[in-house]
Protein backbone atom coordinates (compact mmCIF):
# COMPACT_ATOMS: atom_id res chain seq x y z
CA UNK A 1 0.00 0.00 0.00
CA UNK A 2 2.93 2.35 0.64
CA UNK A 3 3.80 2.37 -3.07
CA UNK A 4 0.21 3.33 -3.95
CA UNK A 5 0.24 6.08 -1.33
CA UNK A 6 3.39 7.54 -2.86
CA UNK A 7 1.71 7.58 -6.26
CA UNK A 8 -1.36 9.27 -4.76
CA UNK A 9 0.78 12.05 -3.32
CA UNK A 10 1.51 13.51 -6.74
CA UNK A 11 0.23 17.04 -7.23
CA UNK A 12 -3.48 17.01 -7.98
CA UNK A 13 -5.05 18.77 -10.95
CA UNK A 14 -8.77 19.11 -11.70
CA UNK A 15 -8.94 15.74 -13.49
CA UNK A 16 -7.17 13.88 -10.71
CA UNK A 17 -9.32 15.56 -8.03
CA UNK A 18 -12.44 14.30 -9.82
CA UNK A 19 -10.90 10.84 -10.15
CA UNK A 20 -10.15 10.75 -6.41
CA UNK A 21 -13.67 11.83 -5.55
CA UNK A 22 -15.31 9.49 -8.07
CA UNK A 23 -13.60 6.30 -6.90
CA UNK A 24 -13.77 5.30 -3.23
CA UNK A 25 -10.58 3.25 -3.37
CA UNK A 26 -8.72 6.23 -4.82
CA UNK A 27 -10.25 8.43 -2.11
CA UNK A 28 -8.99 6.06 0.61
CA UNK A 29 -5.52 6.05 -0.96
CA UNK A 30 -5.48 9.86 -1.10
CA UNK A 31 -6.74 10.19 2.47
CA UNK A 32 -4.19 7.63 3.66
CA UNK A 33 -1.40 9.64 2.05
CA UNK A 34 -2.59 12.79 3.78
CA UNK A 35 -2.77 11.01 7.16
CA UNK A 36 0.77 9.68 6.62
CA UNK A 37 2.00 13.19 5.81
CA UNK A 38 0.30 14.66 8.87
CA UNK A 39 1.84 12.01 11.12
CA UNK A 40 5.28 12.52 9.56
CA UNK A 41 4.93 16.27 10.15
CA UNK A 42 4.36 15.57 13.84
CA UNK A 43 0.64 16.29 14.05
CA UNK A 44 -1.07 14.73 17.05
CA UNK A 45 -4.05 12.39 16.71
CA UNK A 46 -6.25 15.21 18.03
CA UNK A 47 -5.00 17.59 15.33
CA UNK A 48 -5.55 14.94 12.63
CA UNK A 49 -9.04 14.29 14.01
CA UNK A 50 -9.83 18.02 13.86
CA UNK A 51 -8.67 18.25 10.24
CA UNK A 52 -10.64 15.11 9.34
CA UNK A 53 -13.76 16.60 10.93
CA UNK A 54 -13.35 19.87 9.02
CA UNK A 55 -12.79 17.94 5.79
CA UNK A 56 -15.90 15.83 6.45
CA UNK A 57 -17.93 18.97 7.06
CA UNK A 58 -16.65 20.54 3.84
CA UNK A 59 -17.37 17.42 1.78
CA UNK A 60 -20.86 17.00 3.27
CA UNK A 61 -21.71 20.65 2.57
CA UNK A 62 -20.00 21.22 -0.78
CA UNK A 63 -19.40 17.96 -2.68
CA UNK A 64 -22.08 15.88 -4.35
CA UNK A 65 -21.61 12.18 -3.49
CA UNK A 66 -20.32 10.30 -6.53
CA UNK A 67 -20.76 6.69 -5.43
CA UNK A 68 -22.58 4.43 -2.98
CA UNK A 69 -19.96 4.75 -0.24
CA UNK A 70 -19.97 8.55 -0.38
CA UNK A 71 -23.78 8.67 -0.35
CA UNK A 72 -23.85 6.42 2.71
CA UNK A 73 -21.23 8.52 4.51
CA UNK A 74 -23.12 11.73 3.67
CA UNK A 75 -26.40 10.28 4.94
CA UNK A 76 -24.74 9.20 8.18
CA UNK A 77 -23.02 12.60 8.51
CA UNK A 78 -26.24 14.51 7.90
CA UNK A 79 -28.21 12.67 10.62
CA UNK A 80 -25.38 12.73 13.17
CA UNK A 81 -24.69 15.08 16.04
CA UNK A 82 -21.40 16.99 16.00
CA UNK A 83 -19.96 14.40 18.41
CA UNK A 84 -21.01 11.54 16.11
CA UNK A 85 -19.62 13.39 13.08
CA UNK A 86 -16.29 13.61 14.87
CA UNK A 87 -16.49 9.86 15.50
CA UNK A 88 -17.18 9.23 11.79
CA UNK A 89 -14.19 11.38 10.85
CA UNK A 90 -12.01 9.38 13.26
CA UNK A 91 -13.32 6.13 11.82
CA UNK A 92 -12.32 7.27 8.33
CA UNK A 93 -8.82 8.08 9.60
CA UNK A 94 -8.66 4.63 11.21
CA UNK A 95 -9.87 3.01 7.99
CA UNK A 96 -6.97 4.40 5.98
CA UNK A 97 -4.34 4.32 8.72
CA UNK A 98 -4.65 0.69 9.79
CA UNK A 99 -4.20 -2.43 7.72
CA UNK A 100 -7.46 -4.22 7.03
CA UNK A 101 -8.13 -6.93 9.59
CA UNK A 102 -10.93 -8.52 7.60
CA UNK A 103 -10.93 -9.55 3.98
CA UNK A 104 -14.63 -10.37 4.04
CA UNK A 105 -16.62 -7.82 2.04
CA UNK A 106 -14.00 -5.05 1.93
CA UNK A 107 -15.29 -1.57 1.15
CA UNK A 108 -13.82 -0.43 -2.19
N, C-alpha and C positions, 0 to 999 in steps of 0.2 A: 504494500500500500504506500510505502514511503516514496517509491518511484513515481506513482501516480500523483501524489501530493506535490512533488516537485514540479511535475508537468502542469498541474493546476495553478501553480503560483506565478505563471507567466502573466505579463501585463494584460489586463482585460480590455477588449474593445467592445463596441456595441453588439457585434455578432456573438462574441464569446459570452457576454453577459446574458444574452437571450438563451444561448445554449445551456448555460449553467442553471438558469431559472426554469427552462423547459424540461430538463431531465433530472430526476431526483437523485440518481447516483452521482451525476456531475455536481449537483448542489452539495451533497455530503462530502465529496472530495474537496470542493472549494472551501467549505466550512471547516473541514479538518485541517486544511492548510493554514487557514487563518487562526485557528486555535493553537496549532503548533507554533506559529510565529509569535502569538501573544505570550505563550509560555516561554519561548526562547528569549523574548524581550523582558522577561521577569514579571509579567503581570500576575497578580494573585488570582486565585479561583473566584474571589468576590468580584474583582474587576472584570474578569472574563464573563462572569454571570451578568453583570450590569450591561456590558456591551451586547451580549446575546439577547437580553431582554429588550434593549433599545432597537436592535436589528429586527427582532420579532414584531415589535410594535410598528416599525416602519413598513415591513413587508405586509402585515395584516391591513394597514391603512392605505398603502399606496400601490401594491402589486397584485394584479389579478392572478389567482391560482392557475397554473398551467397543467396540472396533472392531479390524479387522485390523491396522492400523498399531501400535496400542498393544499388541496381543498379540505381534506380532513384536518390538517393542522390549523387552517384558518377557522374552520368551524369550532374546533376546540378552543382556540384563542379567543374567539368572539364571545363564547358563553362563559369564559373563565373570569374569576376575580383577578386582580393584579397579582396577588400571592400565587394563584394557580398559573398565571401566565409566566411568572418568574420560574416556577417549577418546570413548565414546558420548555422554556429556554434552556434551563439546566439539563433537562433530559436530552435535548438536541446536542448540546455540547458533549454529554456523556456518550451519545450515539456515535459521534465521529471521533471521539478521543480514546475510546476503548475498543480493543478487538472484539469482534462478535463472539459471543459465547454460545450462540445457538445457530445452527445452519438450517433449522426448520423454518420455512416460510420467511426468508430474509426480506426486508423492505428495500426495494430497489428504486 
